Amino acid sequence: MRRIFFVALLVVAACSKTDNEVTDTRDPITTKYVSGGEMSVHTKPDDKSAVITKFQHSESVPVMSQKGDWTEVQTAMGTGWVHTSELGGAEEAQTKDNPNPKFEHPPAPVSAPATHGTIYIEADVNTDGQVTNTTIIENTTGSQELAAQNSVALQHAKFYPITIHGERKPFKYYYRVDY
């Protein structure tokens, strides 16, 4: 009986291997940079296909191939497709305007299940995207500790730098947390 179980286990293990999986061994043909804001990577060269990941402004992207208005790029999960117009050289990516604040690392959520209200926080962000100061503007939760925890979480966040006319600019960011 043990032999039958052992043999069955070996058969299942052998069948679970997928020899049909193909590993992409190609090397990238070049490296481009995201020249706009956030860039969606699709499973196929089609806007209606699923988005598998996103790249942010000025991130480097290994290019595998091109097909019309689409470029195949390498991702951590394999490859995907982006609009060729969203890619540029390193200089273009650094000089193209990126006026909208976007988190590189968003603030960690602070949970308070029994709490109700809103906390508004103003953050000063430097040219590198680091939060240098926070000010609690409004707190309707009644909990100073909760407001302080959200302020600390925002201070540990990081933004992509704002670029206007080729220069990085400091900015203010207004953060709202609803409970």
N, C-alpha and C positions, 0 to 999 in steps of 0.2 A: 504494500500500500504506500509506503514511504517512497519507493522507487517511482511509482506512478505519479505521485505528487511532485517529486523532484523533476521528472521528465516533463511534466506539464508546465512547471514553473520555468524551465529552460526554454520550452517552446514559446511561451508567452513573452519571455524576455527577448528572444530572438526575433519574434514578430513585431515587437514594439519598436525596433530600430527602423528608421526610415532611410533607406538607401536612395530614395528619390530626391532627398533634399540636396539642392545644389548650392555650394558655397561660392559666392562671388569673389574671385581672386584677382579681378582687374585692379590696376593701380589708377588713381585719379589722373585725368589728363591735365588738370590745372586747378588752381584754387581761386575762388571768387569770394566776394564779400557782399553781405546784405546791404543794399544801398538805400532801402526805404526803412519803414518801421518794422513791424512784425511780418515775417514771411512764412506762409503755410506750406508744408511739404505734403504732397498728395501721393496716394498709392499708385496712381496712373496719371498720364499727361492729360488730365480732364478735371475741370473745376468741380464737377459733380462727384468725383471719387473721394473716398475718405481721406481726412487729414491725419497723418501719422505722427507728426511733430511740428514744431515751429522754431524758427531761428529769429533772433532779434537783430536790430540795427547794428551794423558793422561787424557781425560775427563772421568768421571765415567758414567757407563751405567748400568741401572737396567736390569737384565736378567730374562726373563719370562719362557723360555723353550729352549730346544735344539732338533734339528732334523738333524741328520747326521752331515754334515760339516757346518750347519747353526745354528745360535742362534737367537731366538726371543727376541727383546729388547723393552723396554718401551721408548716411545718418548712423546713429548708434545701433539702430535696429536693422540696418541693411541699406537699401537705396529707396529714393522717392523722387518725385517730380515737382519742379517749381517753375514759375514764369521766368523766362530768361531776362525780361525787363527789370526784375527785382534784384538782379545781381550786377555787380560792378567791380572795378579794381579797388585796391586798398585806398588809394587817394580819394576816389569818388565816394566811397563809403564814409570816410572821415569828414568830407566836406559837405555832403548832402545834408540838408536840414532834417532834423529829427526833433520837432518842437513839442511832441506829446510825451508826458511822463509815462514811463512803463517800468514796472518792477523787474529787476534781474532776480532778486530774492525777496518775495513778499513778506510782510510781517507774519509771524506765527500767530494763529488764531488763539484768542483768550476766551475760554468758555466760562459761562456763568448761567447755567440752565434756568435758575429761578429768578433771574434779573430781567427787568424790562426797562427800556429807555434807549437813549442814543448818546454816543460820545463823539464829539468833533475835536480833532487835533490838527493843528497847523504845524507843518514840518519845514525846516530850512534844509535844503539839499545843496551840497556843494557841486563843483564842476566835475567831480569824479563819481557823482551819484550817491554819495554817502550822506546820511541824515546827520546833521551837526547839532540840531536843536529842535525840541518839540515844545509846543504850548497847547495846553488843553483849553479850547475855546468854549466848549459847552459840555456839560455832563448831566443828563437827566435820569441817570440810573440810581443816583443817591449813594453810590459807592466810590469814594476817592481812591480806594485800593485798586478797584477794577480799572478806573481811568489811568492810574499810574502804571498798571500792568500793560495796558494797551499802548501807552506812551513808550515804555521800554521796548515792547515788541516792534514798534515803528522805528525806533532808534537803531535796531539791529537789522532793519530791512536795507536793501540796496537797490538803487535805480540804475537804468541805463542812462548815461549822460545825455543831457539836452544839447543838441547842436543846432546853432542858428548862424547862417552865413559862414560856415566853416569853423566857428568858435564854440567851445563848450561854455555853457552859461549856468550859473547857479539859479535855483528856482524855489518857490514855495509850493508845497503840496498840501492839500486839504484832505484829510483822512476821516472817514465816517464809519463807525461801527454801531450796528443796530442790535439790540438785545430784546 
